[in-house]
Amino acid sequence: MSAIVAEHDEHHDHDDHGPAKGILRWIITTNHKDIGTLYLIFALAMFFVGGVMALIIRAELFQPGLSFVEPQFFNSMTTMHALVMIFGGVMPAFVGLANWMIPLMIGAPDMALPRMNNMSFWMLVAGVVLLSSTLFMEGGAPAAGWTMYPPLVLQTGKALPFAIFSVHLLGISSIMGAINIIATIFNMRAPGMTLMRMPMFVWTWVITAFLLIAVMPVFAGAVTMLLTDKFFETSFFDAAGGGDPVLYQHIFWFFGHPEVYILILPTFGIASTIIPVFSRKPLFGYSSMVYATAAIAFLSFIVWAHHMFTVGMPLAGELYFMYSTMIIAVPTAVKVFNWTATMWKGAMTFETPMLFSISFVVLFTMGGFTGLMMAIAPSDLQYHDTYFIVAHFHYVLVPSAVFMIMAAAYYWLPKWTGNMYNEKIGQLHFWLSAVSVNILFFPQHFLGLAGMPRRIPDYAVQFTDWNMISSIGGFIFGFSQLLFLYIVVDTIRGGTGEKVTNEVWEGALQYGGGMTQGLEWTLPSPPPYHTFGEAPEVVVIEYEH
Amino acid sequence: MSTSHGYYIPHKATWPVLVTAGLLCMLAGFAGYLNGSSSGSGFMLLGFAIFIVMLAGWFTLQAGESESGTYNTQVGISFRMGMMWFIFSEVMFFAVFFGTLWYTRNLSVPWLGGEGTGAATKELLWPSFEAKWPSNGPKHLVDGKPDGGEFEAMGAFGLPLLNTLLLLSSGVTCTWAHHGLLAKNRDQLIKGLIATVTLGFLFVLCQATEYHEAYTEMGLTLGTGIYGSTFFMLTGFHGFHVCVGAIILSVVLFRSWKGHFKPENHFAFEAAAWYWHFVDVVWLGLFIFVYIM
């Protein structure tokens, strides 16, 4: 480490620092682009691991009866699929995008705290290692659902403490990542990049980071109490000792509801970045987008018990959580209308990132509407814990969060690699995904309304047809993602052979920033290892009304 | 490397991944220990040792960089933001346990006693349970009589009051030390820190005595229903934070003695002081809500 101090002595040699050689480059890197790449590759790998688990679930549900797996293992799969996809897939993908893009978008030389940046990635790996190790333990992986409600979760075998400590590590990783992002955004912006000029992706991420710092410790506290209830004789969630299992649900969802917005806010930011570029129009209602994001984040803290309408709550509580939940539709609708208005009369083109973005606006809106249906407490008594909720949250996670992560990859891969991806295969990937995702999840609405419960490996025969259709959609969707893997690998290795310009997409410079030129598009493609050692000039775009 | 405007960007950090490895080894070992594995505690101690050594290495590096003037004001702002939001995350962590105390005391125990919609629970399960605080829950009742699970609640005005005075005065000595640092009075800085650290460890000693008394004489343990659970969880995590804070302050003391810190550049001192005051404020919350009320 003395090398670093020595380097400091020769003060102005900053551009000739390359990465370390070989595999060590990736282990000890503090470079935001390297760490972003690590996060993204890790997320892609977890996306496939979680995807395999999903296909095991869909294979088992293809027909009634027990076909392939034991019920215990089935429940482990539903639990681990959720944990892997949320904490290993979607969240790391967003942190990876944040690492790569936020310094480039605000004109910063790197993340504010580069060593901690390295540590937060390795903490994530450590957490996932602990979590995955439970698959091979006596008693199997956790099988009580990702929500880990007591008392059921306390029946977990040897896996329980490992799962709990994995949550702690993942929480530490997320908090460190979030602190880094906040410090970067508030302390590292180039002169002229004022807060209300920042790209929407940066705005949505800074708000997401606040959510993370506020709620990850809450989750850590909740699982710590599970640990002490199991191993140290405490009675937090045990009525016989004066505690209450419902208390866990309150604490969990105080974390859990902001958590689901952590999964969707950066999605909004990506959509707000891509849609203007391919519509050749500035984002409609920039400031209302910022305020809507903040409003959604605030509301996420005061609506948690709508996940618990059937658990037994005083009537006043049911009513309060019902109405407060419905209010979320207002800022969310502001966003959907703004995206639509951005496209209105735009000179639109339909490259793969834009296709994914448009399908996101449509399918996310559907997921939002089913959310409103469930917000109505009396109706929710019918929907609760059925496949209707499974359909709902998969609509806001897969064709929303996951689609926009893939849109972001298509949008920025040429910038990252300097190579163009194969547009034909990209569009094939889009159409296969967009069609199959609906075959996969739309029938689950019907199943849920008809009363099929979630997290059960078997079902009554009348549910067979829609389950078969859903499983077929699931397998098409799953295997279509191999095209994405192919495209990513192919683009890194040269893609179409066409060298891309700095701007990559026509109009990206003008419309790809917030209220300024998109800074990342002023850089070469691929950008050098270190960028913005010198603060760039921020060009504000004046729009005529 | 440092950028043209002087923001120091470190390269090739080996400490973070090693710290992480230590933490992983420690937690995996602890999990194994809880599962009854014989090698669990060994891995736990090994991991803890790795964690501490690597952390020490990392901090030594940062202290050296700080003293050699590597960090400019903007880097200092990043550090301060980092510390500030880290403390906020700690606030949220403690909020969970304060919330738990509020919920159990005002909702779940009264419900078990038949209040509100809890009438059926009481009648069917534990008809003789009377809601009161402190409570160890209905499980210690056999035919309406205690089964030997009697306990004594922790009073507020013995050791806890002394502890309050200890921590509050340590906050004062910490600020006095800071004034010494700002006034370039190294003697005052060191004396202030010695006093703060001493008071901090005295607090921990008093708390250990209190715990010993609770376990041996008062029948108050982690297993004493919800009162014991919330009492030990809140005060225990707080005590742990006092230990960590006192260790951080000891490092700051050591560095002060070595001549580190300047009036215009002493982030480590500030961070330690912020943390110490945070621990102080949490204690005031504990003293009011756990002990007095």
Interface residues (C-beta under 8 A of the other chain):
Chain A: M1 A3 I4 V5 E7 H8 H11 H12 D13 H14 H17 A20 I27 I28 T29 T30 N31 P109 D110 A112 L113 P114 R115 M116 N118 M119 W122 M123 V125 A126 V129 L130 S133 K158 P161 F162 I164 F165 H168 L169 I175 A178 I179 N180 I182 A183 T184 F186 N187 M188 I213 A214 V215 M216 P217 V218 A220 G221 A222 M225 L227 T228 F231 F232 E233 T234 S235 F236 D238 A239 A240 G241 G242 G243 D244 V246 L247 H250 I251 G312 P314 H530 F532 G533 E534 A535
Chain B: M1 S2 T3 S4 H5 Y7 Y8 I9 P10 H11 K12 A13 T14 W15 P16 V17 V19 T20 A21 L23 L24 L27 A28 F30 A31 L34 N35 G57 W58 L61 G64 E65 S68 T70 Q74 I77 S78 F79 M81 G82 W85 F86 F88 S89 E90 M92 F93 A95 V96 F97 G99 T100 Y103 T104 L107 S108 V109 W111 L112 G116 T117 T121 S135 N136 G137 P138 K139 T221 L222 G223 G225 I226 Y227 G228 S229 T230 F232 M233
